[in-house]
């Protein structure tokens, strides 16, 4: 069952269905019957957005340029800067440096 580790998420529905199957499989191994076929995550329609938000945030933490992040995630440069800019390691560094400089 280690085939899922360290792989990028693909289709959300496929991933969810795989999780349901693995849960049932683990339950059977422990002698527990788990039926999740009719279970749907509460906010399934929001999952793709949340995953994209997390991915963009991670790339900003790791120093990706706003321009490259915008292109990679098909998101406007303005959105990357306005919504995710504060996640950059360089966020407000020049302002802090200016305050610390002697005139």
N, C-alpha and C positions, 0 to 999 in steps of 0.2 A: 504494500500500500504506500510505498514511498515515491511512486511515480508523480505525485502531485507537488512534491516539495520543490521550491525554488523555481517554479515555472510562472510565467506571466499569466494573468487571468485572460481568458478568451471570452467567449460568449457567456453572458451572465446566466441565462437560462440553462445552458449546458452544464455550467459549474454547479448551479443549484441542484439540478437533477443528479449529478454525480455525488454531491454531498448527501442527498437523500438515500441513494443506493449504498454509499459507504456506511452511513448510520445504521441502516437495516442490517448490513453485513456484520458490523461490529456487535450489534445487538444479538444476532443469531449466534455469534461466536461465544457470547456470554449466557446464552439460553434465554434471551429476552426478545419478545416479538415487538418490533417497533414499526408502526405503519405511518409513514409520512407522505404518502402519495398525494393526498389532498391538501397538504400544508403549503402555503405560499408565504414568503417573507412579507411582513406587514408593509414595508416600504419598498417592495421590489421595483416599482417604477422609478424610485430615487437612487437605486443602487448604482447604475452606470454613472450618474452625476457625481455621487459620493466617491466612487473609485477614481474618476477623472480628477476631482478636486484633490484627493490624496496624492495622486501621482504628480500633479503640477506642484503641490506644496513640497513634495520630496525633492523634485528637481531643483526648486528654488533653494532649498536648504543645502543642496550639494553644489550650488554655484552656477547653475545653468543661466545663460544669458536670456533676458526677456524675449528677444527677437527669436532665438532658437526654440524656446519653450512655446511661443505663440505658433510658430510654424509646425512644430511636432504635434501639438495638441489641437490644431485647427481652432485656435482661440485668438481673439484680437489682441494685439499688442497692448492696447489700452486696458483690457480686462486683466491681462497678466500683470501689468504694472499696478493697477488700482487695487485688485483683489489679492494678489499674491506677492507683490513687491516687498512687503515687510518680512517675508520669509527668507529673503536673501541675506547671506552672511555680511554683505557690505551695506545693508540697510542703515542709513543715517550715520555711517562712519565719517563721511566728509563733514557733516554738520558738527559732530562731536569733536573732530580734529580742529575745525575752525574755532570752536569755543576755547580750546586748549592752547591755541597759538597766541603768542604775544604780538600786540599790534606794533 
